[in-house]
Amino acid sequence: MSAFFFVLLLLAQPARPPLRERAVKGDADAQFTLGKNYEAGRGGLKKDYAEAASWYLKSAEQGNAYAEASLGILYRAGKGVPRDEVQAEMWFLISAERCAEGDRDTIFEMRDSVAAHLTPQQLAEAKRLAQEWKAK
């Protein structure tokens, strides 16, 4: 295929709406990506952990395991949200059940690392919160 026809083919395809537009309309993957962009300060966005957490939560509410794990990371570090290892553990517990099999080891390591610093009562609270979240 000549380069001219390839360009025509690309131009004939409908344009994909911008990331923010897709995220605002409720696209969980776009919400996660927008959160990552805010967390990293990329895509022309200023680094803003609170904004990242907000977009991750929107995506997590739709069951995006990577947004859930990202919330766990933010809570563990206290970036954009209060530092809260119980919340971090809750998000890692939820994510560990939903993520792709190939990514589970990483999520398990983060989950176990947080759990090692929790009291039995805190761990029980994280598990209870995770169960409540999943029941929604």
C-alpha positions in Angstrom: 0.0 0.0 0.0 1.4 3.4 -0.9 2.0 6.0 1.7 -0.7 8.2 0.1 -3.4 5.5 0.5 -2.2 4.8 4.1 -2.7 8.5 5.0 -6.1 8.5 3.3 -7.1 5.4 5.3 -6.0 7.1 8.6 -7.9 10.3 7.7 -11.0 8.3 6.9 -11.2 6.8 10.4 -13.3 8.7 12.9 -11.3 10.7 15.4 -11.1 9.4 18.9 -12.5 11.9 21.5 -9.9 13.5 23.7 -8.9 11.7 26.9 -10.6 14.2 29.3 -13.8 14.1 27.3 -13.9 10.3 27.5 -13.0 10.4 31.2 -15.8 12.9 32.0 -18.3 10.7 30.1 -17.4 7.8 32.4 -14.9 5.7 30.4 -13.1 3.9 33.3 -9.9 3.3 31.2 -9.7 7.0 30.3 -10.3 8.0 33.9 -7.4 5.7 35.0 -5.1 7.1 32.3 -6.0 10.7 33.2 -5.2 9.8 36.8 -1.8 8.5 35.8 -1.2 11.6 33.8 -1.9 13.8 36.8 0.2 11.5 39.0 3.2 11.7 36.7 2.7 15.2 35.4 2.5 14.1 31.8 0.3 14.8 28.8 0.6 18.5 29.4 -0.8 18.3 32.9 0.8 19.6 36.1 1.6 16.9 38.7 -1.4 16.9 41.0 -1.8 13.9 43.3 -5.2 14.9 44.6 -6.6 15.2 41.1 -5.0 11.8 40.3 -6.7 10.2 43.3 -10.0 11.7 42.2 -9.8 10.2 38.7 -8.6 6.9 40.1 -11.6 6.7 42.5 -14.0 7.3 39.5 -12.3 4.5 37.7 -12.2 2.2 40.7 -15.9 2.7 41.2 -16.3 0.9 37.9 -14.0 -1.9 38.9 -10.7 -0.9 37.3 -8.2 -3.0 39.2 -5.3 -0.8 38.3 -7.0 2.3 39.5 -7.7 0.5 42.8 -4.0 -0.5 43.1 -3.0 3.1 42.3 -5.3 4.4 45.1 -3.5 1.9 47.4 -0.2 3.4 46.4 -1.3 6.9 47.0 -2.8 6.1 50.4 0.3 4.3 51.5 2.5 7.3 50.6 0.0 10.0 51.6 0.1 11.6 48.2 -3.0 13.6 47.4 -4.9 11.8 50.2 -4.1 11.4 53.9 -1.5 8.7 54.6 -3.6 5.7 55.7 -2.3 2.2 55.6 -5.7 0.7 56.4 -7.1 2.4 53.3 -4.0 1.3 51.3 -4.5 -2.3 52.4 -8.2 -2.1 51.5 -7.5 -1.0 48.0 -4.7 -3.6 47.5 -7.1 -6.3 48.7 -9.8 -5.3 46.3 -7.3 -4.9 43.4 -5.7 -8.3 44.1 -9.0 -10.0 43.3 -9.6 -8.2 40.1 -6.3 -7.6 38.4 -5.0 -9.7 35.5 -3.2 -12.9 36.7 0.2 -11.7 35.4 0.0 -8.5 37.6 -1.1 -10.3 40.8 2.4 -10.9 42.1 3.1 -7.1 42.3 -0.3 -6.4 43.9 0.2 -9.2 46.4 3.7 -7.9 47.3 2.3 -4.4 47.9 -0.7 -5.8 49.9 1.6 -8.0 52.0 4.1 -5.2 52.6 1.4 -3.0 54.0 -0.2 -5.8 56.0 3.1 -6.5 57.7 2.8 -3.0 59.4 -0.8 -3.4 60.5 -2.1 -4.6 63.8 -4.6 -7.5 63.7 -7.4 -4.9 64.3 -6.2 -2.7 61.5 -6.0 -5.7 59.1 -9.5 -6.8 60.1 -10.7 -3.3 59.4 -9.1 -3.2 56.0 -10.7 -6.6 55.1 -14.1 -5.4 56.4 -13.9 -2.2 54.3 -12.9 -4.2 51.3 -15.9 -6.4 51.7 -18.2 -3.4 52.1 -16.7 -1.8 49.0 -17.2 -5.0 46.9 -20.8 -5.3 48.1 -21.7 -1.9 46.7 
